[in-house]
Amino acid sequence: MPFAMAIEMIHNFSLIHDDLPEVDNDDFRHGKPTNHKKFNHPTALLAGDGLLNQAYIVISDELAYSAENQYKENTKNKVRAFNEFTKAVDRMIVGEYLDTELEGKQISKEMLEYIHVNKTGALLKLCVRMGAILAGANEENITRLSRYADKIGLAFQIKDDILSEEGNPEITGKPIGNDKEMGKCTYVSYYGLEEAKQELNKIIKEAIDELEIYKEKAEFLRQLAIYIRDRNK
């Protein structure tokens, strides 16, 4: 539970800072005023900073407790999960930086995928890998699940790109066309809308194929991939 709480703190930290005028300059999130609009700019900055730091506090408290009270193997897995956590947050920030730095510029397909895999995919991949590590999965399963997570992470951002182009603002809670207006590098701007949809379907199929070996045990992960493909917000 502490690791799940930390993920949610990081997620919200990233959204608060993502909405700031210096980044995406969004006034609404889920149909409600963004943090800097509801309160003010300094509060939004510091709220994001606070959530980032609290995430590390929650996990470090758990590690301290585990070292004193739990079996050593449990502690070893938790330390590894924490290491994964720190690197994923770093990757997310790198992806977000490149996304803003390269606005309005022509980039390669490889760079576009690199931005998406890090900006959005790193946190989704972390959720899957941390769950596997904390559950004591072997390296073969962690590797297979990581490939699945890489694909749904990329797919999630491609779907975001599509929704930014043709989503219903009353459902998404965000204005449509912001990415295009800001000259952001997206799968839609690179491939076009229809080809981006084809790419999304292909990647989701590849993700689901990775789960075949687990049969019904992976039903939740299978449905998660389908949800990412079909979501409207």
Secondary structure, DSSP 8 states (H G I E B T S, - for coil): -HHHHHHHHHHHHHHHHHTSTTTT--SEETTEE-HHHHS-HHHHHHHHHHHHHHHHHHHHHHHHHHHHHS-HHHHHHHHHHHHHHHHHHHHHHHHHHHHHHTTTS---HHHHHHHHHHHTHHHHHHHHHHHHHHTT--HHHHHHHHHHHHHHHHHHHHHHHHHHHH--HHHHSS-TTHHHHTT---HHHHH-HHHHHHHHHHHHHHHHHHTGGGGGGGHHHHHHHHHHHH---
